[in-house]
C-alpha cells in the first residue's frame, strides 16, 4: 500500500503495544479541512491514518506512537484508549454535514490497511471498534452507514445475524430483571453500562451505539428482540 506522508505533531509515547483499532469519520465538510485539523498543533487531535473518499491513505502518526483520537473513552474496563489503539479517520461529512455512504475505493483501502496493521500487531476481531462504541455519550462515528458486515466478511471484526428473536421490546423508563440482563450483556461485550435494572438515559445511549454498529437498520435506543439476539450472538462469538 502506498502511504502519503502527512506528519502530525499531535502525538506522544506509548506505554505498551496497541491491540485495538478504532474507526472514525472526519465529520467535516472536506477531507482537506480534516487533514489540516489533524495536523494543527492548536487542535490537539490526530489519528494514525486518514483515508480519503478516493482511497488515498495519509500517514499522520507512526503506529508505534500514540495519536490523540479517542479522547475520553472506555472498553472492557479500560479507559483513555489512545494508549492501546490505532486510530483511522475516514473522510465523510458525518451527521452534521451531510452523512453519506462510504465509497468502495475508501473501504477497499481500509481493508488493506487493517490487514497490514493486524500483520504487525495482535488485534483481536473483538477489538475492532467504532468511536461511538468507546465513547457513546459523545460520538456517533463512523455511524450506521459504515459497512461493518463487509469488514467482518473480509476477516476483520465481529458480526452476527441470528434468527429473529420474538419478545417484547425493552424501552427507556422500564425497570425489570430483563433490563438488568441487557445491561449485563452490554457490559460483558465491552460497554460502560453497569447493570441496575433501570432503563435510563445511559442505557438508551449505549443501546443506540450498539445498534449503530451491529443493528444499523434500527437505531432508536430501544432493545427489541433482534437487538438482544444479536448481542447474545456476539457474546458467544467473542467467548
TARA-V738733 format. One record per residue. N is the residue number from 1. SS is DSSP state (~ for helix, > for strand, _ for the rest). PHI is phi as a letter, one per 20 degrees, with the letter a starting at -180 (none if undefined). PSI is psi in degrees with one decimal (none if undefined). Layout:
n->N ss->SS phi->PHI psi->PSI
n->N ss->SS phi->PHI psi->PSI
This chain:
n->1 ss->_ phi->none psi->133.2
n->2 ss->_ phi->e psi->124.7
n->3 ss->> phi->d psi->140.9
n->4 ss->> phi->e psi->117.0
n->5 ss->> phi->f psi->126.4
n->6 ss->_ phi->b psi->68.9
n->7 ss->_ phi->g psi->138.3
n->8 ss->_ phi->d psi->140.9
n->9 ss->_ phi->e psi->-5.4
n->10 ss->_ phi->e psi->84.1
n->11 ss->> phi->b psi->165.6
n->12 ss->> phi->b psi->-169.2
n->13 ss->> phi->e psi->146.7
n->14 ss->_ phi->e psi->155.3
n->15 ss->_ phi->d psi->-14.5
n->16 ss->_ phi->b psi->164.8
n->17 ss->_ phi->f psi->150.2
n->18 ss->_ phi->f psi->144.4
n->19 ss->_ phi->c psi->21.4
n->20 ss->> phi->b psi->146.2
n->21 ss->> phi->d psi->129.0
n->22 ss->> phi->d psi->125.3
n->23 ss->> phi->d psi->139.9
n->24 ss->> phi->c psi->161.5
n->25 ss->> phi->d psi->158.7
n->26 ss->_ phi->f psi->-33.1
n->27 ss->_ phi->m psi->34.2
n->28 ss->_ phi->c psi->159.8
n->29 ss->_ phi->g psi->-36.3
n->30 ss->_ phi->c psi->159.5
n->31 ss->~ phi->f psi->-36.0
n->32 ss->~ phi->f psi->-41.0
n->33 ss->~ phi->f psi->-41.0
n->34 ss->~ phi->f psi->-44.0
n->35 ss->~ phi->f psi->-41.2
n->36 ss->~ phi->f psi->-41.6
n->37 ss->~ phi->f psi->-41.2
n->38 ss->~ phi->f psi->-13.1
n->39 ss->_ phi->d psi->6.2
n->40 ss->_ phi->e psi->117.1
n->41 ss->_ phi->g psi->-32.7
n->42 ss->_ phi->f psi->-27.4
n->43 ss->_ phi->f psi->-30.1
n->44 ss->_ phi->l psi->38.0
n->45 ss->_ phi->c psi->154.4
n->46 ss->_ phi->a psi->179.3
n->47 ss->_ phi->b psi->168.8
n->48 ss->_ phi->f psi->-39.0
n->49 ss->> phi->c psi->152.9
n->50 ss->> phi->c psi->131.8
n->51 ss->> phi->d psi->119.6
n->52 ss->_ phi->f psi->165.7
n->53 ss->_ phi->f psi->-29.3
n->54 ss->_ phi->e psi->4.4
n->55 ss->_ phi->n psi->-5.7
n->56 ss->_ phi->f psi->139.4
n->57 ss->> phi->d psi->123.5
n->58 ss->> phi->d psi->132.4
n->59 ss->> phi->e psi->116.3
n->60 ss->_ phi->d psi->-41.5
n->61 ss->_ phi->c psi->130.3
n->62 ss->_ phi->g psi->144.3
n->63 ss->_ phi->g psi->-29.6
n->64 ss->_ phi->f psi->-4.8
n->65 ss->> phi->d psi->162.5
n->66 ss->> phi->e psi->123.6
n->67 ss->> phi->e psi->164.5
n->68 ss->_ phi->d psi->80.4
n->69 ss->_ phi->c psi->-28.8
n->70 ss->_ phi->e psi->-30.9
n->71 ss->_ phi->m psi->-150.0
n->72 ss->_ phi->f psi->117.9
n->73 ss->_ phi->b psi->163.1
n->74 ss->> phi->b psi->138.4
n->75 ss->> phi->b psi->126.8
n->76 ss->_ phi->l psi->47.8
n->77 ss->_ phi->n psi->-4.5
n->78 ss->> phi->d psi->136.9
n->79 ss->> phi->d psi->166.4
n->80 ss->_ phi->l psi->71.5
n->81 ss->~ phi->e psi->0.6
n->82 ss->~ phi->g psi->-37.7
n->83 ss->~ phi->f psi->-19.0
n->84 ss->~ phi->d psi->9.8
n->85 ss->> phi->c psi->159.7
n->86 ss->> phi->d psi->125.6
n->87 ss->> phi->d psi->131.1
n->88 ss->> phi->c psi->122.3
n->89 ss->> phi->e psi->130.1
n->90 ss->> phi->d psi->124.5
n->91 ss->_ phi->f psi->118.2
n->92 ss->_ phi->a psi->134.5
n->93 ss->_ phi->g psi->-24.6
n->94 ss->_ phi->m psi->-178.6
n->95 ss->_ phi->f psi->-23.4
n->96 ss->_ phi->e psi->-17.0
n->97 ss->_ phi->c psi->17.6
n->98 ss->_ phi->o psi->61.0
n->99 ss->_ phi->g psi->137.4
n->100 ss->_ phi->b psi->161.0
n->101 ss->_ phi->g psi->154.9
n->102 ss->_ phi->e psi->125.9
n->103 ss->_ phi->f psi->152.8
n->104 ss->~ phi->g psi->-41.1
n->105 ss->~ phi->f psi->-37.5
n->106 ss->~ phi->f psi->-44.5
n->107 ss->~ phi->f psi->-36.0
n->108 ss->~ phi->f psi->-43.3
n->109 ss->~ phi->f psi->-39.0
n->110 ss->~ phi->f psi->-44.7
n->111 ss->~ phi->f psi->-43.0
n->112 ss->~ phi->f psi->-40.9
n->113 ss->~ phi->f psi->-46.3
n->114 ss->~ phi->f psi->-40.4
n->115 ss->~ phi->g psi->-41.5
n->116 ss->~ phi->f psi->-42.7
n->117 ss->~ phi->f psi->-44.2
n->118 ss->~ phi->f psi->-19.7
n->119 ss->~ phi->f psi->-21.0
n->120 ss->~ phi->e psi->-27.3
n->121 ss->_ phi->c psi->157.3
n->122 ss->_ phi->e psi->101.6
n->123 ss->_ phi->c psi->105.4
n->124 ss->_ phi->f psi->156.4
n->125 ss->~ phi->g psi->-37.8
n->126 ss->~ phi->f psi->-5.8
n->127 ss->~ phi->d psi->27.1
n->128 ss->> phi->d psi->106.7
n->129 ss->> phi->c psi->166.2
n->130 ss->> phi->e psi->152.6
n->131 ss->~ phi->g psi->-37.2
n->132 ss->~ phi->f psi->-22.0
n->133 ss->~ phi->f psi->-41.5
n->134 ss->~ phi->e psi->-10.3
n->135 ss->_ phi->b psi->59.6
n->136 ss->_ phi->f psi->-23.2
n->137 ss->_ phi->e psi->-7.0
n->138 ss->_ phi->c psi->-28.3
n->139 ss->_ phi->c psi->150.8
n->140 ss->_ phi->d psi->-8.6
n->141 ss->_ phi->e psi->154.0
n->142 ss->_ phi->f psi->0.5
n->143 ss->_ phi->n psi->174.4
n->144 ss->_ phi->f psi->-11.7
n->145 ss->_ phi->e psi->-6.9
n->146 ss->_ phi->f psi->135.9
n->147 ss->_ phi->e psi->70.5
n->148 ss->~ phi->f psi->-36.7
n->149 ss->~ phi->f psi->-42.2
n->150 ss->~ phi->f psi->-39.9
n->151 ss->~ phi->f psi->-47.7
n->152 ss->~ phi->f psi->-39.3
n->153 ss->~ phi->f psi->-25.4
n->154 ss->_ phi->e psi->0.1
n->155 ss->_ phi->o psi->14.5
n->156 ss->_ phi->c psi->108.6
n->157 ss->_ phi->o psi->167.8
n->158 ss->_ phi->e psi->146.4
n->159 ss->_ phi->b psi->149.2
n->160 ss->_ phi->b psi->136.8
n->161 ss->_ phi->c psi->74.3
n->162 ss->_ phi->f psi->167.6
n->163 ss->_ phi->g psi->144.2
n->164 ss->_ phi->g psi->136.8
n->165 ss->_ phi->d psi->131.9
n->166 ss->_ phi->f psi->173.0
n->167 ss->_ phi->p psi->153.8
n->168 ss->_ phi->f psi->152.7
n->169 ss->_ phi->f psi->131.4
n->170 ss->> phi->e psi->130.3
n->171 ss->_ phi->c psi->159.3
n->172 ss->_ phi->g psi->137.9
n->173 ss->_ phi->n psi->-17.7
n->174 ss->_ phi->f psi->149.4
n->175 ss->> phi->c psi->120.5
n->176 ss->_ phi->a psi->166.6
n->177 ss->~ phi->f psi->-28.7
n->178 ss->~ phi->f psi->-38.3
n->179 ss->~ phi->f psi->-41.4
n->180 ss->~ phi->g psi->-45.0
n->181 ss->~ phi->f psi->-39.6
n->182 ss->~ phi->f psi->-48.1
n->183 ss->~ phi->f psi->-39.7
n->184 ss->~ phi->f psi->-40.0
n->185 ss->~ phi->f psi->-42.6
n->186 ss->~ phi->f psi->-38.1
n->187 ss->~ phi->f psi->-42.5
n->188 ss->~ phi->f psi->-36.8
n->189 ss->~ phi->f psi->-35.9
n->190 ss->_ phi->q psi->-16.9
n->191 ss->_ phi->f psi->159.2
n->192 ss->_ phi->e psi->84.3
n->193 ss->_ phi->b psi->69.2
n->194 ss->_ phi->g psi->129.8
n->195 ss->_ phi->f psi->131.1
n->196 ss->_ phi->c psi->-19.6
n->197 ss->_ phi->n psi->-7.9
n->198 ss->> phi->d psi->124.9
n->199 ss->_ phi->e psi->82.5
n->200 ss->_ phi->e psi->-173.4
n->201 ss->~ phi->f psi->-40.7
n->202 ss->~ phi->f psi->-38.7
n->203 ss->~ phi->f psi->-42.4
n->204 ss->~ phi->g psi->-43.6
n->205 ss->~ phi->f psi->-41.9
n->206 ss->~ phi->f psi->-42.7
n->207 ss->~ phi->f psi->-40.2
n->208 ss->~ phi->f psi->-42.6
n->209 ss->~ phi->f psi->-43.0
n->210 ss->~ phi->g psi->-47.6
n->211 ss->~ phi->f psi->-39.1
n->212 ss->~ phi->g psi->-32.0
n->213 ss->~ phi->e psi->-50.8
n->214 ss->~ phi->d psi->-4.4
n->215 ss->_ phi->b psi->60.1
n->216 ss->_ phi->f psi->-15.4
n->217 ss->_ phi->f psi->-16.9
n->218 ss->_ phi->b psi->108.7
n->219 ss->_ phi->c psi->88.0
n->220 ss->_ phi->c psi->-0.2
n->221 ss->_ phi->m psi->-0.1
n->222 ss->_ phi->d psi->132.1
n->223 ss->> phi->e psi->91.1
n->224 ss->_ phi->f psi->179.9
n->225 ss->~ phi->f psi->-38.9
n->226 ss->~ phi->f psi->-39.2
n->227 ss->~ phi->g psi->-45.5
n->228 ss->~ phi->f psi->-36.4
n->229 ss->~ phi->f psi->-39.7
n->230 ss->~ phi->f psi->-37.9
n->231 ss->~ phi->f psi->-47.2
n->232 ss->~ phi->f psi->-39.9
n->233 ss->~ phi->f psi->-38.3
n->234 ss->~ phi->f psi->-37.8
n->235 ss->~ phi->f psi->-39.8
n->236 ss->~ phi->f psi->-37.5
n->237 ss->~ phi->f psi->-33.9
n->238 ss->~ phi->e psi->-7.4
n->239 ss->_ phi->f psi->none
